[in-house]
Amino acid sequence: MKRTAYLVMVAITLGYLILGAVVFHFMEKEHEKNTKHKFALEHEIFLLNHSCISPDALRKYVQQVLETSGEGVSIYQIIDMNVTANSSIVDDLDATGTRWDIPSAILFCITLISTIGYGNMAPKTYSGRLFCIFYAIIGIPMFAAVLVGTGERLQKPIKVIHNYRPWIKNNPSRDEQLKSIVFLLIGVCIIVFIPSLTFMYTESWSYLQAVYYTIITLTTIGFGDFVPGYFDKPAKFGAKTHNAFRICLGLWILLGLAWGALILSEIGSMLQTRITTAANQTQNKLSHLEGIVKKKAQATKAKIIKRIHHNDCQVTSFQKY
């Protein structure tokens, strides 16, 4: 990338960052304020209706809930359990299973080496975190190599379409761009919009939430605000179906990341080509303008020198006279 194109790209990126910050500021600030007020009102009502609970005891309990949730424990299963005279919640904890069964651990490893990192699962022990460091250092480049190989094989259909009968005659560049855009859009439908229907059905999300989740996942952003329940222990009656969804999720992440990287690469190449072309045209115009200015400057200089020389001749003639 030439220096001019690079500087233009940096300026556009900085402007894009500022634009995004301003938009998110005005979109999300009011929602945060309303949510805070709503919770404050509900908290006040709860304290009035449960005067036997002191604010200090409630604060300690909420803090314990947050800390336990932060340790990766699904607290909803414990909260839904009932305490009776003949049984204790602690005695029935084994029935809730573990989130670190082998299928869930495999999904965690996929999100780790793919750098998605939902944040719903993370090692909490010293040994687990130490192992995670070395596992990620080795696994991320390995997974990147797999993505590159998968992407190269996904490019073959694009090359076949490029060599097919032209859609736009007498303009190979436009024809190639059009074919790439159509093929990539078909791929987007396959890896984004169709899987979103599945997530909408299995997770009870709205379609917008499902599309949001697929985009955030396949771009490896992975906020973790939406995570499929495939990581949790399945019910006994639906274990086979649940594990089948887990396998499909892993394959979808692999193919989707490769296709997403291909799409982002194509978009980046198109943007770079357009910016480079615009930068070259601007440079040519500036060079042309610079040439015109130099010619005019030289012509003006020549006129001034000629006029000075003419005046000197007149002065010399006058002195002789």
N, C-alpha and C positions, 0 to 999 in steps of 0.2 A: 504494500500500500504506500503510495507516494505521500510526501509530507503534507501537501495541501489537503488531500483527501482524508488523511489521518486527523488533521486539525479540525476539519469540517465535521467528521464523525464524532470527535470528542465534544465539540460544541453542541451538536445535536443531542448527544447522550446526556450531557449536563442539563440542557433545557428540558429534556424528557423527564429526568429525575425531579426537577423542580416542579414541572407540571403535575406529575403524579403525586408529589407531596401535598401540593395545594388542593388537588381534587380529593384525596383521601382525608385531608384535614376537614374540609367542609362536609364531606359525606358521613364520616364516622364520629365526629365530635359530638353532634347532637344526639346520636343513638347512644353513645356512652353515657351522656348526661341523663337521658331519660331512663336508661337501665339502672343507673345508680339511684335515682330518685325512687324508682319503683321498688327496688330492694330495700331502701331505707324505710319506705312506708310499710312494706310487708314485715320488716324486722320490728318496727314499732308496734304493729298490731299483734305480732307474736308475743312480744314481751307483756303487753297489756292483757292478753288472753291467758298467759301462763306466768302469772305473777309469782308462782312458787319457785320458778327458775331464776336464779340471780344472773345478771349480765356477765359477771365474771366466770361463773360455771359454764354458761353458754359459750363464751369466748374460748375457753379452754377446750370444750368439746369440738367446736368448729375448727379450731387449730389442729386438733388431733385428727379430724376427718381429712383436712387438707394435707397434712403430713403423710397420712396413710395412703391417700390417693396419689400423692407425689412419689411414693415408693412403688407405684405400679400395681397396687392392690385394687381390685374391683369392689368398691364398698357397697354398691347397690345390692349385690347378692346377700351381703351380711345384713343390710338394713331391712330387706324384705323378709328375713327370717323372724319367726315368732318365738318369744320366750314363754315357756310354760313351767309348771311346777315340777314336771317329770323330766324335762330336757333342758339343755343349755345350748346356746348358740355355738359356744366353743366346741361342744361335743359333735356338732353337725357340720363343722367347717370342712372336713375331708370330702363331703359330698359336693362342695362347690368346685373342687378340682383346682387346677393351676393354669395360669396363662402361659406358662413356660413349658407346655407339652411340645413334642417334637414338631408337629405341623406348624404351630404358632411360632416356634423358634426359627423354623425355616423361613417363614414370612418375614420375621425380624431381620434375619441375615440378608434377605433380598433387599429390604429397605435400607440396610446398613451399607452394603457394598455398592448399591445404586445411588447412594447419597440422598435418597428421598427423606429419610429420617422423620417419620411422623411424630415421634416423641411419645406415643402411647405406650411403648415398651422401651426400656433402657436398663442396662445392668446397674445394680445398686451395690453389689459387693465389691470389695477392693480387687479381688482376683478376677471378677467378671469384667471390671472396667479395664484392668491391665491387659487381659486377653483381647478385649474389644479394640484396644489401640493397635496391637499388632495384626489382628484379624482384618481391620479396616485398611491398614497400610498395604497389606498384601492383596486384599480382595478388591479394592477399588480399581487399581490398574488392571487387574485380571478381568474384572467385569467390563471395564472400558474397552479392552481388547476384544471381548466377545461382542460388544455393541458395534465396534468398528467392522468386525467380520460379518455380523448380521446386516448392518447397513449396506455393506458392499453387495451383498446378495439381494437386498431389496432394491438396489439401483439397477439391477439387470433388466427388470420389466420397463423401467424408465428409458433405458438405452434402446430396448426393442421398439418402444413406441416412437422414440426420436427418429429411428431409422425407417419407420413405417411411412406410408404415403402421406405427403405433407398436407396439413389442413389449411395453411396459408401459403399460397404460391408466391414465388419470387421474393420471399423474405424468410430465409432460414432461421434467423435469430428470433423473430417474433413467433414463428411456428414452434420452435423448440421451447420457448417460454410458455406458450399457451398449452402445449402438451404436458409440460411439467406441472403447471398449475392445476389442470384438470385431474391428472393422476394423483397429485398430492391431496386434492380435495376429496377424492374418492377414498384415499387412505385415512383421512381425518374422519370421514363418516364411519369407517370400519372400526377404528381404534378409539374414537371419542363418543360419537352419538349413539351407536348401537350398544356398546358396553354401558353407557349411561342409562339406557332403558333397563338393563339388568340390575344395576345398582338401585335404581328407583324402585324396582319390584322387591328386591331382597332386603333393602335397608329402609324402606318406607321413607325415602327422601323425595323431595320435589325434583322435577327434571332439571331445573336450574342448579340445584344443589349437587345433583349427580354429575352434570357437565362440569361444574366448578371443581368437584373432586378429581375428575379425570384429568383436567388441564393442570391443576396444581400438582398432581402426582407425576404425570408424564413429563413435566418440565423440571422435575426433581426439586420443586420448591418445598412441598411437604409440610404445610403449616401444622397439620394434625388436628384441625378443628373438625374435619370429617374423616373418619376412619371406618372401614367396613368392620362388621362384627365377626369376620372370619378369624380374627386373632383370638377371640374368646373361646372357651371350651364349649363345644356343641352339646346340645341335648342328646340323650341316648337314642331317641327315636329318629333323630335326623342327622346322625353322625356321618353317614356315608355321603349324603347330599352336601353337608357342610364341608367335608374334606374335598369333595369334587370341586366346590366353589373355590376352596383354597388353592388347589392346583391350577384352576383356570386363572385365578388372580395372579399367581406367580408367572404363568406364561404370558398373560396380558401385559404385565409390567415389563417383561423382557422385550417382547415384540413392540410394545408401545413406545418404550424408551428409544429403541433403535429407529423406529419410524419418526418419532418426535425429533430426534437428533437430525435425521435426514431432512425433515421439514424446516427446522431452524437453520440448518446449513444452507438449504436452498434459498430461504428468505434472506439470510445474511449475505449470500453471494449476490442476490439480486439487488439488495440495498447497496452493497459495496460497489457493484457495477454501475448503478445509477449515480451514486455519489462521486465515483471516480470519473465518470463521463461528464457530470456537471462541473466537477473541479477542473477537468482538462479544458472544457469549453470556456470556463471563466478565466483560466490561465491564458488561453489563446486570445481571448478578447482583451485581457489586460496587456498581453505582449503586443497585440496589434495597436492598442491605444498608446502604449509606451513608445512604439515605433513612430506613430503619428506625432506625438509630443516631441520626440527627439528631432524629427524632421523639421517641425515648426520652430523648435528652438534653434536648430542650426541655421534655418532660413532667416530667422530674426537676428541671430548673431552676425550672419553675413551682411545683412542690411545695415546693422549698426556699424560694423567695421567699414563698410563701403561709405557710409555717411561720414564717419569720422575721417576717413582718408580724403573724402571730397572736401570736408571743411579744412583739413590741414593744407590741402592744395590751394584753397582760396586764400588762406592766411598767408601762405608763402608768396603767392602772386601779389597780394596787397603790400607785403613788406618790400618786395622788389620795386613795386611801383612807387 
